[in-house]
Amino acid sequence: MMIRVRNRDGLERVAIDNPLATVAQLKSEIETHLQVPTHAQILSTNRNLLLAKSRNDLSRFTDMSDPSARLSSLNVAHGSVVYLAYEGQRTVAGPAFHRAGSFGKKMTMDDLIAKQMRVTRQEKAHCELVSFDRDAANVFQHYVNESLAFAVKRGGLCMGQCQRKGKLRDPDEEKLVEATALGLGMRRVGFIFTQTISQNKKDYTMSNAEVLQAVELHTEGNLKEWVTAVVKLKENEDGGAYVHVEAFQLSDMCVRLFKEGWFEREIQEEVDPNLSRMKKDVVVGGKDTRNVDSDFFLVVLKISDHLGPLSSTFPIENRNSPVTMKALKNHLDRTKSLPFVKRISDFHLLLLIARFLDVNADVPALAACVQMQATVPEGYQLLIESLATAS
């Protein structure tokens, strides 16, 4: 049977298997399970026992003073309450907490919070600002404004400290870009893209599709300082148009959500382009939701510019007209008064030449000459000049 024991610490329970148990056996179980020594126990069925203030008061409760008396004779049965007074201190065991996970186990508040993905704004970027090569940036802006009139989207990888454009997701071309950048002491540091005129009518900074593309490239870049830049056409107060550039970093939370597969990759047309859709609920502003305002993922960067070590006068690949060897000849003729290494110090000229060189050995070696402004080996010089004259 189960006897409830009320004492100054609260209500506790003691189990006794023997239906003919005595007061002595009850005291023994209390000592075993409640850590109150037998000699210190005073038991009674009278609740006023707990109000006693002195030894003299305690001595008045004698109904359970006979250790040989059976509990049944005192009307103590299964579920009965017995009152316990004792002197001294004891350690009372608290409730047991278990790790959350299985059905029926208790969860602490920390366990509950850990199971929720909380999306908040990131206030501080991982880099102070982004500086674009002035000439290269102007060439890109002029192209999308004058040639394309911002009617279609264009994007490119940024190498080193310089913005470099090119058709994305062409594995062969990307290998040439990487090899050339390696020789120049550069690497992928960001992604730049344009928004069309029709997008200017929408109330968002970056659409959900653009966030997905940007965070995928950010993750591939494996660089916490990775930069995403947006080029768009905006209207000024006088009704005229001007080219506007904004730079961001995607927040650590955005990158984490992408790596862990939280983003919905298939974007439905009816979904607001300003909202990034999650596969599971996340916590935004204290509320559970699957739609996250894309602005939560953007950390604004300051923009600067600088004069880079390379020229940006050579025709750029992936434009309306393909780059031919005649362009190489014209470029070399126009710069014949300069040292040969200066004549080929253009990223896109090096990319054209890289098509005819070993991508693992020759391309980085030639690019390294340009980086150091060192003398170009005679073999490379003869090859470049022969390519130009072959046009």
N, C-alpha and C positions, 0 to 999 in steps of 0.2 A: 504494500500500500504506500501511497505518497502522503507525507505529512508536510504541511506548509509551516515554516518557522518564521515568525515575525520578530525582528530585533531592530536595534537602532540603526542598522545598516540597510534595512529594507526587508523585503519578503523573499525568502529563499526556500528551497525544497529539499527534503531528505526522503529517500526511498528505503522502506523496510519490508523485507520479504516474508518475515514471520508474522502471521496473524495473531499469535499469542505473545507478541513482543512486550517487554516491560519498559519501565522508565529508564532503567540502566542501559538497555539496548539502544533506546532512542538517543541517550546522551553519548553513547559510544559512536553512533553514526554521525551525530553532530560534530564530534571531535574529529572524525575521519574526513568528513566532507566540507565542514565549515571552519575547520582549524580553531575551534574554541575548546580548550582543555576541559575535561569532565569536572574537575574540582572547581572550576570557575563558573560553571553553569548554574543558573537558577531558572527553572521552568515553571510555567503556570498556564492554565487555560483562561486566566483572567487578564484582560488587556491592560488593566491598570498597573500591571507589573512594569510596563515601560515608562510609567510616570513616576516611579519611585525615585527619590532623591538621595536617600541615605541607606546605610546598612540596616538600620532599624526598620525602615520602610520595607526593604526587601525581605526581611525575616518574617513578615506577616503572610507571605504567599507560600503556603505549605502544602497545597493540594497535590503537588507532584514531587514532594520531598522524599517519599518512600521509593527507593530504587527497585524494589521487588514488585511494586504494584504494576498490574497489567494495564496497558493503555486502554483496552476495551472497558475496564472497570471505571475509567475516568472519562468515558464517552469520547475517547479520541479514536477516530476511525479514518478511513481513506478520505483525503481532502480536508481533514480538520486543520484548524490553525492552533498552533502552540506558540506561546510567547516566551522569548528568551532574553534574559538579562545577564550580562557578564562584565567583568572588570578587565582592564588591559586593552591592548591594541592587536589587531590582526589585519592581514592583507586580503582585501576583497577582490576576487578575480573579475575583470571587466569582460564585456562581450567580445567574442572572437570574430575577427574579420578575416575574410578569405579573398584571394585574388578573384576578380570578376572573370567570367567566361562561361562556366557551366550553369545550367539552369538551377535556380534555387540558391546560388551563392550570392553573398552580399557584395555591394559595390560602394566604394568610398567616393567622395566628390571628385578626387583626383582621377580615379578610374573613369568616371563618367566624362570628365572634361577631356581626358586623353583619347576617348573614343570619338570625339567630335573634331572635325577639321574647321578651324576658325580662320576666316579670311578677313584680314584688315589691311589698311593702307600701309605701305612702307614709306617712311618719311625721308630716309637718307639713302642716297645712291652709293654704289661701290667705287665710283670715280667722281672727281670734282667737276670735270667738264669734258666735252668732246671738241677737238680741234680738227677742222677739215682743211685739207689742202685747198687753198684758195682757187687756184687755176682749175684743178680737177672738179671741184664743186661747181664752179661757174660753167664749165663745159657740160656737166650733167643737167644743170638747171636750164641752160640755154636750149639743150636738145629737147627736153620734155615740154618746154614752153613753146619754142618756135617751130620745131618740127612735128611734134605730136599734139600740141595745143592741149595737153593734159586729157586727151580723149581716151587714152589707154594707159594701163598701169605698167610701169617698168620698175625693176628692182636690181640690186647688185650687192656684192659682198664688199665690205670695207677691209682693206689690207693695211696692216701696220697703222700708221697715223694718217694714211691717205685713203680717200674714198675711191674705190675702184668699181667700175660697172661691168656687167657682163651677163649673159644669159645664164640663169640659174639652173641647177640640176642637170648639167651636161657633164658627166663624169670625166670624159677625156679632157675637156677644156679646164675643168676644175683642177685636174692634176697639173696642167701647165701653169695655171695661176699659182697654185701652192708652191711649185718648184721655183718659179720666178720670185715669188715673195720671200721664200726661204733664203735665196741668194742675196736678196736685198735687205735681209735682217728684219723681215716683216712676218706677220701672221694674220689670220682672220681676227678682227676685233669688233666687227659689227655688220649690220645689214641696213641698207638704205633702199627705200621704195617710194613710188609716187602714188598719189590718190587722184582719181579722175574728177572732172568737173562735176559730174552727177553726184559724186559723194559729198561735195561741199554743201549740198542741200540737206544732208543728214546730220542729226545732232549727236555726233560722236567724234572722239579723237582718233580711235582705231576701231575697226569693226572686229567682230568675233573671229572672222576668217583671217584677218590680218594678225590678230593676236596669236592665233594658232600657228601661222606660218613663222612669225617672229620668234615665238618661244621654242619652236622646233629647231630653228637655226641657232638660237641662243644655247640650247642644250647640246647641240652638235659641237658648237664652238668651245664648250667646256672652259669658259672664262668668266669669272664673276663680274669683271668690268665691261662685259659685252654691251654694245650700244645699238639701239634701233633708232633710225632717223626716218622722218616722214617729210616728203616734199609735196606741197600742194599749192594751188592757185587760190589767192584770196582777194577779196574786193576791199578797196580802201574807202575812206569817207567820201571821196569825190566820184565814186563809181568806177574808178579805174581798177585794173587787176595788177597784182604783184605776186612774185614767187615767195613763198613762205616755207621755212624749214623749222621743224621741231625735232628735238632729240630726247630719247627716254632710255631708261633701263627697265627691263621687266623685273618685277619684284621677286625676291627669293621664294615667296609663297607660290607665285605663278609657276616658276620653274619646278618647284616641288610637286605641285598638283599635276603638271604635265608628265614628269618622270614617273609618278605613281599611277598614272592612267585615269585621272579623275575627269579630264576633259572629254566631252562628246565630240568625236571627230567628224561625224556626219551632221552638218548644219542644215536644218530645215529652213525652207524659204520663209515660212511664216514667223520664224523666231526674230525678235528685235535684234538688229545687227549690233546694237550697243551692249547686248547681254551675252556673256560666255556661258554656255550650258554645261553643267556638271552631270556626271552619271549618278551621283549620290548627293544627298543633302549635305550642305556645308552651313556653317554659322556665319552670318553676315549681319553686323549690327545687333546681335542678340537674337536673331531670328533664323530659323531653318529655311533654306531655299536651295534650289538647283540653278537659279539664274543669278549670275554675278555681273554687276556693272564692270565693263572692261577697264574703266578708269581706275578701279581698285588695284589693277596690276601694273600701272604705269608710274614710274618715278622720274620726274622731270629733271633734265640736265641743262646746265648752262652750255652755250655754244660759243666757240672761238674759232679763229682761223689762223693759218700760218702759211708761209711760202715754203713749199716742199722742195726737196733736192732734185726732183725729176720734172721734166717738162710735160706738158699736156697738150702738145700740138699735133701729135700723130693721130691719124684717123682711128676711131674706136670700133672694135668688132661688135657684131650684133646690132648694127644700126640699119637704116633703110638700104644702104648700098654696101656690098661686101668690100672688105679691104683687100686690095691687090698688091702685087709686087711693084706696080707703077707708083703706088703711094710711097713705098720704101725708097725708090729711086728719087722721087721728087723731094722727099725729106732729106736724104743724104746730099743731094745737090744744093738744097737751100742752106745747109749747115756746113758746107765744105770748109769754111774758114775756121771751124772749131776743131779741137782735138777729137780724135775718133771716139773716145769714150764719152765725150760730151754729146756727140752726134747721135749716139744710141741710148742716151739717158732718158728714155721714155718708157713707161711701163707697158703701154700697148704695142710699141714697136718691138720690145723684147718678147711679148706674147706671140707676135707674128713670126719672129725668128725661131721661137721655141718649137714650132711645128716641125722644124727640120733638124732638131738637135735631140740628143739623148736626154730624156726628161730627168733621169736620176743623176747624171754626171755633168753633162755639158751645160744644161740650163742653169743650175745653181752656180756653176763656175763662172759663166759669162755674167750673170746677175751680180755676183760678188765683185767682179771687176768694176761694174757700174757703182756699186755701193761704196767701194773704196776709192773710186775715181782713179783706178790703176790702169796701167797700159794693157790694152786688149791684146792677147796673144795673136800672132800673125795668122795662124790657121783660122781663127774665128773671123778675123777682119776680112780675109780673102773670101770666106764662105758668104758673109753678109754682102760684100760688094758684088759677088757673082750672082747672088739671088736678085739683087737690084738690077743688074744689067740684063738679066734673063727676061725682064719684062718687055 
